[in-house]
Amino acid sequence: MPSNPPLIAVSDTELAELRTRLKGTRWPEPWPLDGWEAGTDTAELRRLAAYWADAYDWRTHEAAINALPSHFADLDGTPVHYLRFDGEHPDALPIVLTHGWPSSFLELAALAERLATPSRHGGSPADAFTVIVPSLPGFAFSPQRPSLTEEEQTHHLWHRLMHDELGFERYAAHGGDLGAGITSRLAEAHPESVVGIHLLAVAAPAAYDPAEVTPEEQTHLDSVATWQAQEGAYLHQQSTRPLTLSQSLADSPTGLLAWLVEKYRAWSDCGGDLSARFSDDFVLTQTSLYWFTGTISTSFRPYYEYAQGLTRRVERVDVPTAVALFPADLSRPPRSWAERTYNITRYTHMPRGGHFAAHEEPDLLAHDITEFFRAHRP
């Protein structure tokens, strides 16, 4: 039997070109300022770029990516890449895990393994899931959707993948960041199939009376406004002028690295020390995926489409919903705020971790997902 082609096979020429670009970086004139106060720390960026150019072993990580259980589905002309981890129990509950930005399917692999084979991590086989991890359209190995005006959005694709392509009549769903919005819309649109959802972030209420906002909710809204003012520049740029930004990041690997590494540090529970949560190889493998697949530009599309009103807003989700809040994530809304939109049945404040919880704290996250869905299994 012929073997499937590798998911990714970067040529020696492409590798050499990347290293040439890195070594030929035109560094900006330095400011009389140290650290991360005005953006990515130059000293840290120079160190990572030098390692990427001289010592980082892409081939080892390429082989690991190709060893993952990758598949492709053609959903009436829309190709979708996904990982499939079959559960170790015959009655494993199907679950779709959806990543966010600047993440990828790869960030969810460790979580998927824990959910599919809990006995390898101190759990019971009876709690196993069959785990599907798709790549969002325009990320890594899923091509972007062909137009910005088509009606079939990502949550519809996910239902077709899970229900029509893979044959799961009932299934669970989890997501954070962009993935939380997709998971919410999936449950809202297909409650007959989605047994429940587990989220790391919640959609704001479609409408509310400001006079009825509680003091705790107002504190949350104030913190969101502060975060937007201090950290939201990327969001505004990617929502309004993404193609201008895309040109720079698609052409400069050092620029791409600077854009991504700032987010890993700022949004994680690393205490300001990037290495406390992310190895150099993790950061550079994620960046290399964006670079070699040429998808940084298309990864911005969800932001632009939402800002332009091309993505429907979440109004009301009635399926059972669990929320896990990690202390270093972008926001930590009170339960009452989430209950304005969702049927909340579990609300957990995690002891540690941040925006990249599947990588930072996969055991904590797997445990919370398992505990929530235990009551929703067949």
Secondary structure, DSSP 8 states (H G I E B T S, - for coil): ------S----HHHHHHHHHHHHT-------S--TTTTSS-HHHHHHHHHHHHHT--HHHHHHHHHHS-EEEEEETTEEEEEEEE--SSTT-EEEEEE--SS--GGGGHHHHHHHH-GGGGT--GGG-EEEEEE--TTSTTS---S-SS-S--HHHHHHIIIIIIS--SSEEEEE-THHHHHHHHHHHH-TTTEEEEEESS----SS--GGG--HHHHHHHHHHHHHHHHHTHHHHHHHH-HHHHHHHHHH-HHHHHHHHHHHHHHTSSSTT-GGGT--HHHHHHHHHHHHHHT-HHHHTHHHHHHHTT-S-----EEEEEEEEE-TBSS----HHHHHTTEEEEEEEE-SS-BTTHHHH-HHHHHHHHHHHHGGG--
